[in-house]
Amino acid sequence: MKLSKAKIGQTFTVQNVEGKDKVKNFLFTLGCFEGEEITLVSKLAGAFIINIKDSRYAIDEAMANSICVSI
Amino acid sequence: MKIALAGNPNSGKTTLYNAITGKNEFVGNWPGVTVEKKEADLKRKYNSEGADVRVVDLPGAYSISPFTSEEAITRDFVLGEKPDVIINIVDGANVSRSLFFTSQLLELGIPVVVALNKSDILAKRGDKLDFNSLGKELNCRIVPTTATSGTGLLELVKAAIEVGKEQKKQISPSFDGKDSNDSKLARQKYIDQIIEKYQVKSRDASKVNISDKIDRIVAHKWLGLPIFFLVMWAVYAISIGGIGGYFSGYFNETLFGEIIPTAANGFLESISVHPILQALIVDGMIAGVGAVIGFLPLIMVLFFCLSLLEDCGYMARVAVLMDRFFKKFGLSGKSIIPMIVGSGCAIPGVMATRTIEDINQRRMTVMLAPFIPCGAKLPIITLFVAVFFPNHLWVGPSVYILSIAMIVLGGMLLKKIFVWENTSQFIMELPEYKVPGIGHAAFQMLDKAKAFIYKATTIILVCNTFVWFAQAYSWSFQPVADQSMSILASIGTFIAPLLLPLGFVGWQLGAAALTGFIAKENVVATFAVLLAVASEEALHLPGGALSQFFTPVTAFAYLAFNLFTPPCFAAIGAMNSEMGSRKWLWKGLAFQFGVGYIVAMAVTQVGSLIVYGSPAVGFIPAIIIAAVTTVYLVLKIKKSNTQRANMEIAA
């Protein structure tokens, strides 16, 4: 399931991340890669607020579409 | 000895740097505040042995491979310039993410000391980290610090100097799969492992916290924008209308308008100074510099408010809020940060574009951000509003609305003209909110005040002296009876025809616009000098001496012209380095000049027709220019459309 379709407040496991290598590598350094936990905290002003490790990030819909998660 | 500070964005490097060097560099609560390296000597207090220690503050980076251009600065420095010691600042609020970069730094061979910063947050959360064992695991010393209060910094610096003196090669920790193809993954796994071992978390970070609750209001789909406008309005209301405006009014009208010139004249006459020297001092230096210094209170309050805003964590949320709208015309949500920073000064504003990853979005932001009136443009706005629109409260704010409108329209136009693929995605870390530091804001304010006075008494003083001289003498260095025979008049006359379609008549307007490119404060200062000589009336009074040059409509047009045409030389220099190529700098300057010119022309000609019922001077050339511009833009957009279509076919 794409993260953009996920339910708010739930924690998921990242399955894979698609898209450009540069963005993929960046998300990787933040701790967003296969097998890691990711939480969709809320949706605000068209952005997705996610929690990876101990930090909050806001990502746009395109990036939320490129992250595949499972429960 | 050279100590470099490196670590994740927003981990507190600059706060720590300020504390141990006694500097007062710009800090804020969003990732990517520091965009260039800064260097200073270690403060005496931390340097008991008096060794020669330089401290280098670097932009934040999440890893050694850069994502944005300011991260590249950090990589280039630690790899290229080989500091003697690296102090790696680990964000106590997110230790596991920080350690990824730490483990990479440990492999460079340069001795590393880890500062476990924000240890107060760690303690408040109830998380426990066995940093002694972690230090043994990583082969480096870990010192818990709280940079905001100074806790642990003495010990940290002592440790750094010690390992720097030993000059032993740093031994990096080894882990399974370090040399495998997927060493990145192995590294993350290793860090997860040691975090599991040494950190006890009592808080679930994924649960909704207070920051999230605030976010749900300030970044709300509908409420977000009104709240943002309200906040910005409050900042300006306090600095321009409130305390700042009150004191500036007093400075301009009474202090520099009457008291100081009268006193100076009296004093100079009493010691029988030569009348020419007296004129130079009173009409040239005091009038010009005074007209600028008068705005000091306003600038100070503005920077104080901006500093509070930047320190609390709201900026990152504004970027999120704006992304949705800015995407529509080719910008990123992060483009709002250069604009807010630029409302103080365009130079740090333009530099703040570095955090925008996509080069095209960055170039567009560099072109558009200077449209927001900076602190130096405020004197022009305040002066013109005071003289021409004393009873129209809407005029001041309308300047900001006009500048926002031009950013939107300019963005849409640029998106049509330039051909590029827009595939960039938005990601921004949202730091937790914090109570802004009043002390830091006060220091920032004093720093800006110092810089402002310095600028007024150096570059602006020199310009004013030149302006005074150039309006009093002819090319053959003979004093002139009439300003219109002077050097300045002949320079101004040379430019004047260009300004005629805008309804600006008179060499004085050309001369003032020209000095404005050196520093925007000069526009006000030049008028002050010209009018101090030519007239007895105070500059800032409603309907004052300036009204011989302008009607209210052309006054507003002149404001717009100064607002949108390229900023001062220093800001153009910053634009040059951020654009990354001379070609793009020229494109940007041409765009800004075009916008300033056309907007001023439209205000004058359309405004005169509506308000006075008759066209302003230069109506015919204005129509010709408008027609030529329209044809040019239509052709240009057509060409770009064809290029885009070709690109799609090729793809």
Boltz contact constraints between the chains, C-beta under 6 A:
constraints:
  - contact:
      token1: [A, 11]
      token2: [B, 206]
      max_distance: 6.0
  - contact:
      token1: [A, 23]
      token2: [B, 425]
      max_distance: 6.0
  - contact:
      token1: [A, 26]
      token2: [B, 67]
      max_distance: 6.0
  - contact:
      token1: [A, 29]
      token2: [B, 62]
      max_distance: 6.0
  - contact:
      token1: [A, 29]
      token2: [B, 63]
      max_distance: 6.0
  - contact:
      token1: [A, 29]
      token2: [B, 100]
      max_distance: 6.0
  - contact:
      token1: [A, 31]
      token2: [B, 97]
      max_distance: 6.0
  - contact:
      token1: [A, 39]
      token2: [B, 206]
      max_distance: 6.0
  - contact:
      token1: [A, 41]
      token2: [B, 212]
      max_distance: 6.0
  - contact:
      token1: [A, 44]
      token2: [B, 219]
      max_distance: 6.0
  - contact:
      token1: [A, 45]
      token2: [B, 219]
      max_distance: 6.0
  - contact:
      token1: [A, 45]
      token2: [B, 221]
      max_distance: 6.0
  - contact:
      token1: [A, 45]
      token2: [B, 224]
      max_distance: 6.0
  - contact:
      token1: [A, 45]
      token2: [B, 321]
      max_distance: 6.0
  - contact:
      token1: [A, 45]
      token2: [B, 324]
      max_distance: 6.0
  - contact:
      token1: [A, 46]
      token2: [B, 324]
      max_distance: 6.0
  - contact:
      token1: [A, 47]
      token2: [B, 320]
      max_distance: 6.0
  - contact:
      token1: [A, 51]
      token2: [B, 205]
      max_distance: 6.0
  - contact:
      token1: [A, 51]
      token2: [B, 206]
      max_distance: 6.0
  - contact:
      token1: [A, 53]
      token2: [B, 94]
      max_distance: 6.0
  - contact:
      token1: [A, 53]
      token2: [B, 96]
      max_distance: 6.0
  - contact:
      token1: [A, 53]
      token2: [B, 97]
      max_distance: 6.0
  - contact:
      token1: [A, 54]
      token2: [B, 94]
      max_distance: 6.0
  - contact:
      token1: [A, 54]
      token2: [B, 205]
      max_distance: 6.0
  - contact:
      token1: [A, 55]
      token2: [B, 94]
      max_distance: 6.0
  - contact:
      token1: [A, 55]
      token2: [B, 429]
      max_distance: 6.0
  - contact:
      token1: [A, 56]
      token2: [B, 430]
      max_distance: 6.0
  - contact:
      token1: [A, 57]
      token2: [B, 427]
      max_distance: 6.0
  - contact:
      token1: [A, 57]
      token2: [B, 429]
      max_distance: 6.0
  - contact:
      token1: [A, 58]
      token2: [B, 320]
      max_distance: 6.0
  - contact:
      token1: [A, 58]
      token2: [B, 428]
      max_distance: 6.0
  - contact:
      token1: [A, 58]
      token2: [B, 430]
      max_distance: 6.0
  - contact:
      token1: [A, 59]
      token2: [B, 427]
      max_distance: 6.0
  - contact:
      token1: [A, 60]
      token2: [B, 323]
      max_distance: 6.0
  - contact:
      token1: [A, 60]
      token2: [B, 425]
      max_distance: 6.0
  - contact:
      token1: [A, 60]
      token2: [B, 426]
      max_distance: 6.0
  - contact:
      token1: [A, 62]
      token2: [B, 425]
      max_distance: 6.0
  - contact:
      token1: [A, 63]
      token2: [B, 425]
      max_distance: 6.0
